[in-house]
Structure formats: C-alpha cells, structure tokens
Amino acid sequence: MHKQKSIPLRLNAAERERAQALAGQLGISENRLYAEIIHDGLLMREQMSYFAKLRSLNVPPEEGLEILGQAPDVMPETEDRL
C-alpha cells in the first residue's frame, strides 16, 4: 500500500464551498474528492503528454494505422467495456 502524506491545500472560499457541496452530493468526504480530482487530473495530464510525444513523431497516418493493425484483436477487459 502507498504511504499517504498530508499536504496543505489553499483554495479560495468559493471553490471550497463548491467542493464541499459536490462531495456531499456524491456522498464522499471532501478529502476523498480532492484525492480523486488530483488522481484524475494527473492521469489526464500524463495522457496529454504522451499524445503530444506521439504527435511530435510525425508518423504518416497510413503508417500509424499499419502499426495499430498489428495489435491483437481481443475483447476489452470487463471494466473497460462500454
């Protein structure tokens, strides 16, 4: 398990009120809401960085599709299905 660490978080009053209201609507603690928002934001930024690196490779579309065509044709994991 990952060790948790406390950090100070400075929010303006309006943002804090919004977060408290949303946490209440979701039925989770304010702390959990912040942790989930940070987790999701980090994932999003990491993915954006990854895609920026891919775009910088300037691979022609037909070559990219050829590479994708090499991926195995398997069903997604249960939790990844729509």
C-alpha positions as CSV (number, residue, x, y, z in Angstrom):
1,M,0.0,0.0,0.0
2,H,1.2,3.5,-0.8
3,K,2.1,5.7,2.1
4,Q,-0.2,8.7,2.4
5,K,1.1,12.1,3.2
6,S,-0.7,15.3,4.3
7,I,-0.1,18.5,2.4
8,P,-1.7,21.9,2.8
9,L,-4.2,22.9,0.2
10,R,-5.1,26.5,-0.4
11,L,-8.4,27.2,-2.0
12,N,-10.5,30.3,-2.2
13,A,-13.7,30.2,-0.3
14,A,-15.9,29.8,-3.3
15,E,-14.0,26.8,-4.6
16,R,-14.0,25.2,-1.2
17,E,-17.8,25.7,-0.9
18,R,-18.3,24.1,-4.4
19,A,-16.1,21.2,-3.4
20,Q,-17.9,20.6,-0.1
21,A,-21.3,20.7,-1.9
22,L,-20.1,18.3,-4.6
23,A,-18.6,15.9,-2.0
24,G,-21.9,16.0,-0.2
25,Q,-23.9,15.2,-3.4
26,L,-21.5,12.3,-4.2
27,G,-21.7,11.0,-0.6
28,I,-17.9,11.1,-0.1
29,S,-15.6,13.1,2.1
30,E,-14.1,16.3,1.0
31,N,-10.6,14.8,1.3
32,R,-11.6,11.9,-0.9
33,L,-13.0,14.3,-3.5
34,Y,-9.7,16.2,-3.6
35,A,-7.7,12.9,-3.9
36,E,-9.9,11.7,-6.8
37,I,-9.7,15.0,-8.6
38,I,-5.9,15.1,-8.2
39,H,-5.6,11.4,-9.4
40,D,-7.8,12.0,-12.4
41,G,-6.0,15.3,-13.3
42,L,-2.6,13.6,-13.1
43,L,-3.8,10.8,-15.4
44,M,-5.2,13.3,-17.9
45,R,-2.0,15.4,-17.9
46,E,0.1,12.2,-18.3
47,Q,-2.1,11.1,-21.3
48,M,-1.9,14.6,-22.8
49,S,1.9,14.5,-22.5
50,Y,2.1,11.0,-24.0
51,F,-0.1,12.0,-27.0
52,A,2.0,15.2,-27.5
53,K,5.1,13.0,-27.8
54,L,3.3,10.7,-30.3
55,R,2.3,13.7,-32.4
56,S,5.8,15.0,-32.4
57,L,7.0,11.8,-34.1
58,N,5.2,13.0,-37.3
59,V,4.3,9.4,-38.3
60,P,2.2,9.5,-41.5
61,P,-1.4,8.3,-40.9
62,E,-1.1,5.2,-43.1
63,E,2.0,4.1,-41.1
64,G,0.2,4.7,-37.8
65,L,-2.8,2.6,-39.0
66,E,-0.4,-0.1,-40.1
67,I,1.1,-0.2,-36.6
68,L,-2.4,-0.3,-35.0
69,G,-3.3,-3.1,-37.3
70,Q,-0.7,-5.3,-35.6
71,A,-2.5,-5.1,-32.3
72,P,-4.2,-8.3,-31.3
73,D,-8.0,-8.4,-31.8
74,V,-9.2,-9.2,-28.3
75,M,-12.2,-8.2,-26.3
76,P,-11.6,-5.4,-23.7
77,E,-11.4,-6.3,-20.0
78,T,-14.8,-6.3,-18.3
79,E,-14.2,-3.0,-16.6
80,D,-13.2,-1.3,-19.9
81,R,-16.3,-2.3,-21.8
82,L,-18.9,0.3,-22.7
